Amino acid sequence: MDSSIQIKIRNVLSDFKFKNLKEKDFAKSSVYYLTNCADKIYVKANIKNNKIIKISWNGEGCSISFLSSELIARLINKKNVNEAKEILKKLKDFANNDISLPKGDIFDLLGFLKEHPIRKRCLLVAANSYLLELNKF
């Protein structure tokens, strides 16, 4: 992995802007997890006029599921719900079918998972949690 990518990933992991969903709110959130993995990501979105106003997450799991959760929040925050769902579908296609991701800083950071295919499931936990939440609207 390129050292500049490593630095960017470390920076994201040291500054979670969207990881502010409180445990007391977990019951109202969407959660997705895999039975063969300890990762569990909780997501809550505030939607107004079909636009994401605020998105929050929290959870348990590995650094890659946390990285994915944070990067996805940064990707879809302030977007139209349908546009956000399309982004999530592209991420799921990448994880399930090994397609290429679009270009862009955040997609480039997630692209490192091509080198670690088994870890793509960590991305799926986050992407599916967000999709469950957005499908409520």
DSSP file with accessible surface (Angstrom, degrees, kcal/mol):
  #  RESIDUE AA STRUCTURE BP1 BP2  ACC     N-H-->O    O-->H-N    N-H-->O    O-->H-N    TCO  KAPPA ALPHA  PHI   PSI    X-CA   Y-CA   Z-CA
    1    1 A M              0   0   81      0, 0.0     5,-0.0     0, 0.0   111,-0.0   0.000 360.0 360.0 360.0 136.5    0.0    0.0    0.0
    2    2 A D     >  -     0   0   94      1,-0.1     4,-2.0     2,-0.0     3,-0.4  -0.290 360.0-129.1 -58.4 137.1    1.2    3.5   -0.9
    3    3 A S  H  > S+     0   0   80      1,-0.2     4,-2.2     2,-0.2     5,-0.2   0.829 107.8  57.7 -64.7 -30.0    2.5    5.4    2.1
    4    4 A S  H  > S+     0   0   53      2,-0.2     4,-2.2     1,-0.2    -1,-0.2   0.887 106.4  49.6 -67.4 -34.5    0.4    8.4    1.3
    5    5 A I  H  > S+     0   0   30     -3,-0.4     4,-2.7     2,-0.2     5,-0.2   0.922 109.0  52.6 -66.8 -42.8   -2.7    6.2    1.5
    6    6 A Q  H  X S+     0   0   77     -4,-2.0     4,-2.5     1,-0.2    -2,-0.2   0.919 109.7  48.5 -58.6 -42.9   -1.5    4.9    4.8
    7    7 A I  H  X S+     0   0   85     -4,-2.2     4,-2.3     2,-0.2    -1,-0.2   0.928 111.6  49.1 -63.9 -43.9   -1.1    8.4    6.2
    8    8 A K  H  X S+     0   0   91     -4,-2.2     4,-2.1     2,-0.2    -2,-0.2   0.906 111.3  49.6 -63.6 -41.5   -4.6    9.4    4.9
    9    9 A I  H  X S+     0   0   18     -4,-2.7     4,-2.7     2,-0.2     5,-0.2   0.933 110.1  50.5 -63.9 -44.3   -6.1    6.3    6.5
   10   10 A R  H  X S+     0   0  144     -4,-2.5     4,-1.3     1,-0.2    -1,-0.2   0.899 109.0  52.8 -59.2 -39.8   -4.4    7.0    9.8
   11   11 A N  H  X S+     0   0   96     -4,-2.3     4,-0.5     2,-0.2    -1,-0.2   0.905 110.4  46.7 -63.3 -42.6   -5.7   10.6    9.7
   12   12 A V  H >< S+     0   0    8     -4,-2.1     3,-1.4     1,-0.2    -2,-0.2   0.937 111.0  52.0 -64.0 -45.3   -9.3    9.4    9.2
   13   13 A L  H 3< S+     0   0   56     -4,-2.7     3,-0.3     1,-0.3    -1,-0.2   0.751 110.4  49.3 -65.5 -20.9   -9.0    6.8   12.0
   14   14 A S  H 3< S+     0   0   97     -4,-1.3    -1,-0.3     1,-0.2     2,-0.2   0.534 114.8  45.2 -93.0  -6.1   -7.7    9.6   14.3
   15   15 A D    <<  +     0   0   80     -3,-1.4     2,-1.0    -4,-0.5    -1,-0.2  -0.635  63.6 179.5-141.0  78.5  -10.6   12.0   13.5
   16   16 A F        +     0   0   60     -3,-0.3    -3,-0.1    -2,-0.2    -4,-0.1  -0.709   3.9 174.6 -80.9 104.8  -14.0   10.4   13.4
   17   17 A K  S    S+     0   0  121     -2,-1.0    -1,-0.2     1,-0.2    -5,-0.0   0.770  78.7  36.8 -79.9 -27.9  -16.3   13.3   12.5
   18   18 A F  S    S+     0   0   33      1,-0.1     2,-2.1    38,-0.1    39,-1.8   0.445  84.2 101.5-108.4  -2.0  -19.5   11.3   12.2
   19   19 A K        +     0   0   71     37,-0.2    39,-0.1     1,-0.2    -1,-0.1  -0.516  48.1 110.9 -82.9  76.0  -19.0    8.7   15.0
   20   20 A N        +     0   0   61     -2,-2.1     2,-0.4    37,-0.2    -1,-0.2   0.241  28.3 127.1-135.5  16.1  -21.3   10.4   17.4
   21   21 A L        -     0   0    7     36,-1.5     2,-0.2    -3,-0.3    38,-0.1  -0.629  56.1-135.0 -73.1 125.5  -24.4    8.1   17.7
   22   22 A K    >   -     0   0  118     -2,-0.4     3,-2.0     1,-0.1     4,-0.3  -0.557  13.7-117.6 -85.9 150.3  -24.8    7.5   21.4
   23   23 A E  G >  S+     0   0  154      1,-0.3     3,-1.8    -2,-0.2     4,-0.4   0.846 113.7  62.8 -55.4 -35.3  -25.5    4.0   22.8
   24   24 A K  G 3  S+     0   0  164      1,-0.3     3,-0.3     2,-0.1    -1,-0.3   0.761 103.0  51.6 -63.8 -20.2  -28.9    5.2   24.1
   25   25 A D  G X  S+     0   0   34     -3,-2.0     3,-1.2     1,-0.2     4,-0.4   0.450  80.4  95.2 -94.5  -0.7  -29.9    5.8   20.5
   26   26 A F  G X  S+     0   0   32     -3,-1.8     3,-1.5    -4,-0.3    -1,-0.2   0.871  77.6  60.8 -59.1 -36.2  -28.9    2.3   19.3
   27   27 A A  G 3  S+     0   0  101     -4,-0.4    -1,-0.3    -3,-0.3    -2,-0.1   0.785 107.2  45.5 -63.5 -25.0  -32.4    1.0   19.7
   28   28 A K  G <  S+     0   0  125     -3,-1.2    -1,-0.3    -4,-0.1    -2,-0.2   0.418 103.6  85.4 -95.7   0.0  -33.7    3.6   17.1
   29   29 A S  S <  S-     0   0   15     -3,-1.5     2,-0.4    -4,-0.4    15,-0.2  -0.438  81.1-107.5-100.1 171.3  -30.9    3.0   14.7
   30   30 A S  E     -A   43   0A   9     13,-2.9    13,-2.6    -2,-0.1     2,-0.4  -0.813  37.4-171.0 -94.4 140.6  -30.3    0.5   11.8
   31   31 A V  E     -A   42   0A  50     -2,-0.4     2,-0.4    11,-0.2    11,-0.2  -0.991  10.8-177.4-136.6 141.2  -27.8   -2.2   12.5
   32   32 A Y  E     +A   41   0A  73      9,-1.3     9,-1.6    -2,-0.4     2,-0.3  -0.996  11.3 161.6-135.0 141.5  -26.2   -4.8   10.3
   33   33 A Y  E     -A   40   0A 122     -2,-0.4     2,-0.4     7,-0.2     7,-0.2  -0.983  33.7-121.2-153.8 160.2  -23.7   -7.5   11.2
   34   34 A L    >   -     0   0   33      5,-0.7     3,-1.4    -2,-0.3    -2,-0.0  -0.861  18.7-135.8-103.0 141.1  -22.3  -10.8    9.9
   35   35 A T  T 3  S+     0   0  142     -2,-0.4    -1,-0.1     1,-0.3     0, 0.0   0.768 105.3  50.6 -69.5 -21.9  -22.7  -13.9   12.0
   36   36 A N  T 3  S+     0   0  116     -3,-0.0     2,-0.3     2,-0.0    -1,-0.3   0.122 109.2  58.6-101.3  23.3  -19.1  -14.9   11.4
   37   37 A C  S <  S-     0   0   30     -3,-1.4    -3,-0.1     2,-0.1    24,-0.0  -0.993  72.0-135.5-150.3 150.8  -17.6  -11.6   12.3
   38   38 A A        +     0   0   81     -2,-0.3     2,-0.1    -5,-0.1    22,-0.1   0.576  68.8 115.1 -85.8  -8.9  -17.6   -9.3   15.4
   39   39 A D        +     0   0    8     22,-0.1    -5,-0.7    20,-0.1     2,-0.3  -0.411  35.1 169.4 -68.0 134.4  -18.3   -6.1   13.5
   40   40 A K  E     -AB  33  60A  60     20,-3.2    20,-2.6    -7,-0.2     2,-0.5  -0.934  11.2-168.1-146.2 119.1  -21.6   -4.4   14.2
   41   41 A I  E     -AB  32  59A   0     -9,-1.6    -9,-1.3    -2,-0.3     2,-0.4  -0.949   5.0-159.3-117.4 128.2  -22.3   -0.9   12.9
   42   42 A Y  E     -AB  31  58A  31     16,-3.0    16,-1.7    -2,-0.5     2,-0.4  -0.880  13.4-172.8-104.0 136.6  -25.3    1.2   14.1
   43   43 A V  E     -AB  30  57A   0    -13,-2.6   -13,-2.9    -2,-0.4     2,-0.4  -0.987  11.2-178.2-134.6 139.8  -26.5    4.1   11.8
   44   44 A K  E     - B   0  56A  69     12,-2.3    12,-2.5    -2,-0.4     2,-0.4  -0.999   8.5-168.7-137.1 132.4  -29.0    6.8   12.3
   45   45 A A  E     - B   0  55A   7     -2,-0.4     2,-0.6    10,-0.2    10,-0.2  -0.944  16.8-148.8-122.9 144.2  -29.9    9.5    9.7
   46   46 A N  E     - B   0  54A  91      8,-3.1     7,-3.1    -2,-0.4     8,-1.5  -0.965  26.0-171.6-107.5 116.1  -31.9   12.7    9.9
   47   47 A I  E     + B   0  52A  28     -2,-0.6     2,-0.4     5,-0.2     5,-0.2  -0.922  11.7 175.7-115.5 134.7  -33.6   13.2    6.5
   48   48 A K  E >  S- B   0  51A 135      3,-2.5     3,-1.4    -2,-0.4    -2,-0.0  -0.990  73.6  -7.4-139.2 129.7  -35.5   16.3    5.4
   49   49 A N  T 3  S-     0   0  152     -2,-0.4    -1,-0.1     1,-0.3     3,-0.1   0.895 128.7 -57.9  51.6  44.0  -37.0   16.8    1.9
   50   50 A N  T 3  S+     0   0   63      1,-0.2    31,-2.5    30,-0.1     2,-0.4   0.694 115.7 114.7  62.9  21.6  -35.3   13.6    0.7
   51   51 A K  E <  S-BC  48  80A  99     -3,-1.4    -3,-2.5    29,-0.3     2,-0.6  -0.965  73.2-116.3-123.7 140.1  -31.8   15.0    1.7
   52   52 A I  E     +B   47   0A   0     27,-2.8    26,-0.7    -2,-0.4    -5,-0.2  -0.635  34.6 173.5 -74.6 114.9  -29.5   13.7    4.4
   53   53 A I  E     +     0   0A  62     -7,-3.1     2,-0.3    -2,-0.6    -1,-0.2   0.845  68.7   0.3 -88.4 -43.6  -29.2   16.5    6.9
   54   54 A K  E     -B   46   0A 115     -8,-1.5    -8,-3.1    23,-0.0    -1,-0.4  -0.992  61.9-170.6-149.0 140.0  -27.2   14.6    9.5
   55   55 A I  E     +B   45   0A   2     -2,-0.3     2,-0.3   -10,-0.2   -10,-0.2  -0.993   8.2 179.7-133.8 138.7  -25.8   11.1    9.7
   56   56 A S  E     -B   44   0A  11    -12,-2.5   -12,-2.3    -2,-0.4     2,-0.3  -0.969   1.3-177.8-135.8 154.6  -24.2    9.4   12.7
   57   57 A W  E     +B   43   0A   0    -39,-1.8   -36,-1.5    -2,-0.3     2,-0.3  -0.951   8.3 165.8-145.7 164.3  -22.8    6.0   13.4
   58   58 A N  E     +B   42   0A  32    -16,-1.7   -16,-3.0    -2,-0.3     2,-0.3  -0.922  18.1 131.2-161.5 176.5  -21.2    3.9   16.2
   59   59 A G  E     -B   41   0A  11     -2,-0.3     2,-0.4   -18,-0.2   -18,-0.2  -0.995  45.9 -82.5 164.4-168.8  -20.4    0.3   16.6
   60   60 A E  E     +B   40   0A 100    -20,-2.6   -20,-3.2    -2,-0.3     2,-0.3  -0.978  67.4  65.3-130.9 142.0  -18.2   -2.5   17.6
   61   61 A G  S    S-     0   0   39     -2,-0.4   -22,-0.1   -22,-0.3    -2,-0.1  -0.951  73.5 -21.8 147.2-162.1  -15.5   -4.1   15.4
   62   62 A C     >  -     0   0   31     -2,-0.3     4,-2.0     1,-0.1     5,-0.2  -0.231  58.1-104.9 -84.6 168.9  -12.3   -3.7   13.5
   63   63 A S  H  > S+     0   0   72      1,-0.2     4,-3.0     2,-0.2     5,-0.2   0.826 118.2  57.2 -64.5 -29.6  -10.6   -0.6   12.3
   64   64 A I  H  > S+     0   0   20      2,-0.2     4,-2.9     1,-0.2    -1,-0.2   0.909 106.5  47.5 -72.5 -38.0  -11.6   -1.4    8.7
   65   65 A S  H  > S+     0   0    0      2,-0.2     4,-2.4     1,-0.2    -1,-0.2   0.907 115.3  47.0 -67.5 -35.7  -15.3   -1.4    9.5
   66   66 A F  H  X S+     0   0   32     -4,-2.0     4,-2.5     2,-0.2    -2,-0.2   0.926 112.7  48.8 -68.2 -44.3  -14.8    1.8   11.5
   67   67 A L  H  X S+     0   0    2     -4,-3.0     4,-2.9     2,-0.2     5,-0.2   0.947 113.2  47.8 -58.5 -47.3  -12.8    3.3    8.6
   68   68 A S  H  X S+     0   0    1     -4,-2.9     4,-2.7     1,-0.2     5,-0.2   0.914 110.8  51.2 -61.1 -43.1  -15.6    2.2    6.1
   69   69 A S  H  X S+     0   0    0     -4,-2.4     4,-2.0     1,-0.2    -1,-0.2   0.918 113.8  43.9 -61.2 -44.3  -18.3    3.6    8.4
   70   70 A E  H  X S+     0   0    0     -4,-2.5     4,-2.2     2,-0.2    -2,-0.2   0.927 114.5  48.2 -68.1 -45.1  -16.6    7.0    8.7
   71   71 A L  H  X S+     0   0    1     -4,-2.9     4,-2.0    -5,-0.2    -2,-0.2   0.906 111.2  50.7 -64.9 -39.0  -15.7    7.2    5.0
   72   72 A I  H  X S+     0   0    0     -4,-2.7     4,-2.6    -5,-0.2     5,-0.3   0.930 108.6  52.2 -63.9 -43.0  -19.2    6.3    3.9
   73   73 A A  H  X S+     0   0    0     -4,-2.0     4,-2.1    -5,-0.2    -2,-0.2   0.927 110.5  48.5 -58.1 -42.7  -20.7    9.0    6.2
   74   74 A R  H  < S+     0   0   62     -4,-2.2    -1,-0.2     1,-0.2    -2,-0.2   0.856 112.5  49.9 -65.7 -32.9  -18.3   11.5    4.6
   75   75 A L  H  < S+     0   0   19     -4,-2.0    -2,-0.2    -5,-0.2    -1,-0.2   0.884 120.9  30.7 -70.6 -41.8  -19.4   10.3    1.1
   76   76 A I  H >< S+     0   0    0     -4,-2.6     3,-2.1    -5,-0.1   -24,-0.2   0.610  84.6 118.6-101.2 -11.7  -23.2   10.5    1.7
   77   77 A N  T 3< S+     0   0   34     -4,-2.1   -24,-0.1    -5,-0.3     3,-0.1  -0.297  87.9   9.1 -57.7 135.6  -23.6   13.3    4.2
   78   78 A K  T 3  S+     0   0  112    -26,-0.7    -1,-0.3     1,-0.2     2,-0.2   0.544 104.0 125.6  71.6  10.4  -25.7   16.2    2.7
   79   79 A K  S <  S-     0   0   64     -3,-2.1   -27,-2.8     1,-0.1    -1,-0.2  -0.592  71.6 -93.4 -95.3 161.4  -26.6   14.1   -0.4
   80   80 A N  B  >  -C   51   0A  65    -29,-0.2     4,-2.6    -2,-0.2   -29,-0.3  -0.439  38.7-118.5 -64.0 143.9  -30.0   13.2   -1.8
   81   81 A V  H  > S+     0   0    0    -31,-2.5     4,-2.5     1,-0.2     5,-0.2   0.904 113.5  48.7 -57.4 -44.6  -31.2    9.8   -0.4
   82   82 A N  H  > S+     0   0   94    -32,-0.3     4,-1.9     2,-0.2    -1,-0.2   0.900 111.2  49.9 -65.3 -38.9  -31.3    8.2   -3.9
   83   83 A E  H  > S+     0   0   98      2,-0.2     4,-2.0     1,-0.2    -1,-0.2   0.921 110.7  50.3 -64.0 -41.5  -27.9    9.5   -4.7
   84   84 A A  H  X S+     0   0    0     -4,-2.6     4,-2.4     1,-0.2    -2,-0.2   0.910 108.1  52.9 -63.8 -41.0  -26.6    8.1   -1.4
   85   85 A K  H  X S+     0   0   31     -4,-2.5     4,-2.4     1,-0.2    -1,-0.2   0.888 107.1  52.5 -62.7 -37.7  -28.2    4.7   -2.1
   86   86 A E  H  X S+     0   0  101     -4,-1.9     4,-2.1     2,-0.2    -1,-0.2   0.906 108.5  50.1 -64.1 -41.7  -26.5    4.6   -5.5
   87   87 A I  H  X S+     0   0   19     -4,-2.0     4,-2.1     2,-0.2    -2,-0.2   0.933 110.9  49.5 -60.8 -44.3  -23.1    5.2   -3.8
   88   88 A L  H  X S+     0   0    0     -4,-2.4     4,-2.4     1,-0.2    -2,-0.2   0.891 108.5  52.8 -64.6 -37.6  -23.8    2.4   -1.3
   89   89 A K  H  X S+     0   0   98     -4,-2.4     4,-2.6     2,-0.2    -1,-0.2   0.897 107.8  51.5 -65.4 -38.4  -24.8    0.0   -4.2
   90   90 A K  H  X S+     0   0   95     -4,-2.1     4,-2.3     2,-0.2    -2,-0.2   0.910 109.9  49.6 -63.5 -40.6  -21.4    0.8   -5.9
   91   91 A L  H  X S+     0   0    0     -4,-2.1     4,-2.3     2,-0.2    -2,-0.2   0.909 111.4  48.5 -65.0 -40.2  -19.6    0.0   -2.7
   92   92 A K  H  X S+     0   0   55     -4,-2.4     4,-2.9     2,-0.2     5,-0.3   0.906 110.4  51.2 -66.3 -40.7  -21.5   -3.3   -2.3
   93   93 A D  H  X S+     0   0   72     -4,-2.6     4,-3.0     2,-0.2     6,-0.7   0.900 109.4  51.4 -61.1 -41.1  -20.7   -4.2   -5.9
   94   94 A F  H  X S+     0   0    1     -4,-2.3     4,-1.3     4,-0.2    -2,-0.2   0.937 114.5  42.8 -60.1 -45.7  -17.1   -3.5   -5.3
   95   95 A A  H  < S+     0   0   15     -4,-2.3    -2,-0.2     1,-0.2    -1,-0.2   0.883 124.5  34.3 -70.9 -37.3  -17.1   -5.7   -2.2
   96   96 A N  H  < S+     0   0   94     -4,-2.9    -2,-0.2    -5,-0.2    -3,-0.2   0.809 133.0  22.4 -88.2 -32.4  -19.1   -8.5   -3.8
   97   97 A N  H  < S-     0   0  105     -4,-3.0    -3,-0.2    -5,-0.3    -2,-0.2   0.318  94.1-121.4-122.7   2.8  -18.0   -8.5   -7.4
   98   98 A D     <  +     0   0   91     -4,-1.3    -4,-0.2    -5,-0.3    -3,-0.1   0.844  54.0 158.2  59.3  36.1  -14.6   -6.8   -7.4
   99   99 A I        -     0   0   70     -6,-0.7     2,-0.2    -9,-0.2    -1,-0.1  -0.425  47.3 -92.8 -79.0 168.6  -15.6   -4.0   -9.7
  100  100 A S        -     0   0   94     -2,-0.1    -1,-0.1     1,-0.1    -6,-0.1  -0.523  35.6-127.9 -80.9 150.4  -13.6   -0.8   -9.8
  101  101 A L        -     0   0   25     -2,-0.2     3,-0.1     1,-0.1    -1,-0.1  -0.636  30.6 -97.4 -90.9 154.8  -14.7    2.2   -7.7
  102  102 A P        -     0   0   48      0, 0.0     2,-0.2     0, 0.0    -1,-0.1  -0.202  50.0 -93.5 -61.0 163.2  -15.2    5.7   -9.1
  103  103 A K  S    S+     0   0  184      4,-0.1     2,-0.2     5,-0.0     3,-0.1  -0.492  72.0 103.9 -78.8 152.4  -12.3    8.1   -8.7
  104  104 A G  S  > S-     0   0   32     -2,-0.2     4,-3.1     1,-0.1     5,-0.2  -0.595  77.5 -87.3 145.6 153.5  -12.1   10.4   -5.7
  105  105 A D  H  > S+     0   0  118      1,-0.2     4,-1.8     2,-0.2    -1,-0.1   0.891 123.7  41.7 -51.4 -49.7  -10.3   10.7   -2.4
  106  106 A I  H  > S+     0   0   38      1,-0.2     4,-2.0     2,-0.2    -1,-0.2   0.934 115.8  48.6 -70.5 -43.3  -12.6    8.6   -0.4
  107  107 A F  H  > S+     0   0   22      1,-0.2     4,-1.6     2,-0.2    -1,-0.2   0.893 109.0  55.4 -62.1 -37.1  -13.1    5.9   -3.0
  108  108 A D  H  < S+     0   0   69     -4,-3.1     4,-0.5     1,-0.2    -1,-0.2   0.892 106.1  51.1 -62.5 -38.0   -9.3    5.8   -3.4
  109  109 A L  H >< S+     0   0   11     -4,-1.8     3,-1.0    -5,-0.2    -1,-0.2   0.907 111.4  46.6 -66.2 -40.3   -8.9    5.2    0.3
  110  110 A L  H >< S+     0   0    0     -4,-2.0     3,-2.0     1,-0.2    -1,-0.2   0.768  96.4  76.7 -72.3 -21.7  -11.4    2.3    0.2
  111  111 A G  G >< S+     0   0   24     -4,-1.6     3,-2.2     1,-0.3     4,-0.3   0.729  73.7  78.3 -61.5 -21.3   -9.7    1.0   -2.9
  112  112 A F  G X  S+     0   0   19     -3,-1.0     3,-1.6    -4,-0.5     4,-0.3   0.754  76.8  76.3 -61.2 -18.4   -6.9   -0.4   -0.7
  113  113 A L  G X  S+     0   0    0     -3,-2.0     3,-1.1     1,-0.3    -1,-0.3   0.697  74.7  76.7 -67.9 -16.2   -9.3   -3.3    0.1
  114  114 A K  G <  S+     0   0   86     -3,-2.2    -1,-0.3     1,-0.3    -2,-0.2   0.854  94.0  51.8 -58.3 -32.8   -8.5   -4.7   -3.4
  115  115 A E  G <  S+     0   0  109     -3,-1.6    -1,-0.3    -4,-0.3    -2,-0.2   0.635 116.4  40.7 -77.1 -14.7   -5.3   -5.9   -1.8
  116  116 A H    X   +     0   0   79     -3,-1.1     3,-1.7    -4,-0.3     4,-0.4  -0.595  66.7 171.6-134.1  70.6   -7.2   -7.5    1.1
  117  117 A P  G >  S+     0   0   86      0, 0.0     3,-1.6     0, 0.0     4,-0.3   0.815  76.0  60.9 -56.6 -33.2  -10.3   -9.2   -0.4
  118  118 A I  G >  S+     0   0  116      1,-0.3     3,-0.9     2,-0.2     4,-0.2   0.818  99.9  58.0 -65.1 -25.3  -11.3  -11.0    2.9
  119  119 A R  G X> S+     0   0   77     -3,-1.7     3,-1.4     1,-0.2     4,-0.8   0.552  79.3  88.2 -83.3  -5.1  -11.6   -7.5    4.5
  120  120 A K  H <> S+     0   0   13     -3,-1.6     4,-2.0    -4,-0.4     3,-0.4   0.807  77.2  67.5 -63.1 -24.3  -14.2   -6.4    2.0
  121  121 A R  H <> S+     0   0   86     -3,-0.9     4,-1.9    -4,-0.3    -1,-0.3   0.819  92.4  60.0 -64.5 -27.6  -16.8   -7.9    4.3
  122  122 A C  H <> S+     0   0    1     -3,-1.4     4,-1.3     2,-0.2    -1,-0.2   0.877 105.5  47.9 -65.6 -36.4  -15.9   -5.1    6.8
  123  123 A L  H  X S+     0   0    0     -4,-0.8     4,-2.9    -3,-0.4     5,-0.2   0.892 108.0  56.1 -67.4 -39.4  -16.9   -2.6    4.1
  124  124 A L  H  X S+     0   0   24     -4,-2.0     4,-2.8     1,-0.2     5,-0.3   0.869 101.3  56.4 -63.1 -37.7  -20.2   -4.6    3.6
  125  125 A V  H  X S+     0   0    0     -4,-1.9     4,-1.7     2,-0.2    -1,-0.2   0.952 113.6  40.3 -58.9 -47.3  -21.1   -4.3    7.3
  126  126 A A  H  X S+     0   0    0     -4,-1.3     4,-2.2     2,-0.2     5,-0.2   0.955 116.1  48.8 -67.0 -49.7  -20.9   -0.6    7.1
  127  127 A A  H  X S+     0   0    0     -4,-2.9     4,-2.4     1,-0.2    -2,-0.2   0.913 112.1  49.0 -59.6 -43.2  -22.5   -0.2    3.6
  128  128 A N  H  X S+     0   0   16     -4,-2.8     4,-2.5    -5,-0.2    -1,-0.2   0.866 107.8  54.5 -67.6 -33.8  -25.4   -2.5    4.6
  129  129 A S  H  X S+     0   0    0     -4,-1.7     4,-1.9    -5,-0.3    -1,-0.2   0.935 111.2  45.1 -63.2 -44.9  -26.1   -0.6    7.8
  130  130 A Y  H  X S+     0   0    0     -4,-2.2     4,-2.8     1,-0.2     5,-0.2   0.908 112.2  51.9 -64.7 -41.7  -26.4    2.7    5.9
  131  131 A L  H  X S+     0   0   18     -4,-2.4     4,-2.2    -5,-0.2    -2,-0.2   0.915 107.8  51.8 -63.5 -42.1  -28.6    1.1    3.3
  132  132 A L  H  < S+     0   0   79     -4,-2.5     4,-0.4     2,-0.2    -1,-0.2   0.915 112.4  46.9 -57.8 -43.8  -30.9   -0.3    5.9
  133  133 A E  H >< S+     0   0    0     -4,-1.9     3,-1.3     1,-0.2     4,-0.2   0.942 113.4  46.4 -65.5 -46.0  -31.2    3.1    7.4
  134  134 A L  H >< S+     0   0    0     -4,-2.8     3,-1.7     1,-0.3    -1,-0.2   0.798 101.0  66.7 -70.7 -26.0  -31.8    4.9    4.1
  135  135 A N  T 3< S+     0   0   94     -4,-2.2    -1,-0.3     1,-0.3    -2,-0.2   0.632  86.8  71.4 -70.5  -9.7  -34.4    2.4    3.0
  136  136 A K  T <         0   0  110     -3,-1.3    -1,-0.3    -4,-0.4    -2,-0.2   0.684 360.0 360.0 -72.6 -18.3  -36.6    3.6    5.8
  137  137 A F    <         0   0  101     -3,-1.7     0, 0.0    -4,-0.2     0, 0.0  -0.741 360.0 360.0-109.4 360.0  -37.1    6.8    3.8
